[in-house]
Amino acid sequence: MKHHYWEAPIVIYLFLGGLGGGIFFLASVFDLIVAPGAGPLFFAPVFFALAALALGCFFLVFELGQPPVFWRVFTTKTAIIKWGAVLLTVAMICGFVWWASYLPLLGWQWAAGLAGLLAPVRSLMIGLAGVAGFGIMVYTGVMLSTLKAHAFWATPALPVLFTVSALSTACAAIALSLGGAVDAAGLGLLVEELIREIVHEVDIVLVIAEIVVLLVMVLSFYGAGNVTAQKVAARWVRGRTAPLFWGGMVGGGLLLPLALYLAGAGTAASEVVAPILVLCGGLLLRYLCVYSDERAPIPGEERYYERLKSSDTRFMTAWKQGENKY
């Protein structure tokens, strides 16, 4: 059965959530382990992570249909969305505290006192934000994979795919914004270039991994999935969605940026075009997955609808999203 209960706002939420979580995770790894003291270089990436998570939360609350009661997600213990809300809250609060401790980098001397108070907890805050960010990346895939009725989503491969994709898009965003709004010379241009080179190399590995996981998941469903999953996979591989999948997702979002990373090292094609294509590919992946939500009917469901009287059928189809007619 095919009915899109989740549409474009959820696509955007899943993309922005994974992107923001990935940036927090990578920023914490670099700031605490790889290049201690290089935190100011991640001032702009962390800002974009905060903006991505805030905007993603807006789209999620908007899609729920009743924004004033968003707080219920925190109190519903059995809902998977509760853990996503908790992780988002921790990441945003800790990330904002870390980011605010570097506000004088913008020339805002009035914030020097606040930054001085927050400086001692920088490591703790970015560490907590990184852990929460990793959880958000995994959660974006788990949220779909727990819906067992949707055969194309109910696979352990989906959280892996979304996590790898989130890390890849985070690398792309960091490559585009690293060092922004700060005096890189104060930390040494060599440090910034070294981090940028590491990010590019990591993204190459992640793009290759994403290609492998994506093709294994889709082709395994195409060859050996149940009837519902096979139909979705067939649409991706050779149906009406095939141009978006092969041309947009695999070609434009993975293979082309991989080629630019490898062949155009040090050029604008590698440092600007390839990351933008990776970001577009990540958004397209979520779009294709969210709109592949066919499910098998539960026992007796089709028979029930077939036996409905015409007047009852009209009643069952009269409701529109956002209305409260009855």
Secondary structure, DSSP 8 states (H G I E B T S, - for coil): ----SS-HHHHHHHHHHHHHHHHHHHHHHIIIIISTT-GGGGHHHHHHHHHHHHHHHHHHHHHHS-GGGTTHHHH-TT-HHHHHHHHHHHHHHHHHHHHHTTGGGGT-GGGHHHHHHHGGGHHHHHHHHHHHHHHHHHHHHHHHHT-TTSTTT-STHHHHHHHHHHHHHHHHHHHHHTTTTS-HHHH-HHHHHHHHHHHHHHHHHHHHHHHHHHHHHHHHHHHHS-HHHHHHHHHHHHSTTHIIIIIIIIIIIIIHHHHHHHHSTTSHIIIIIHHHHHHHHHHHHHHHHHT-------TTHHHHHHTS-HHHHHHHH---TT----
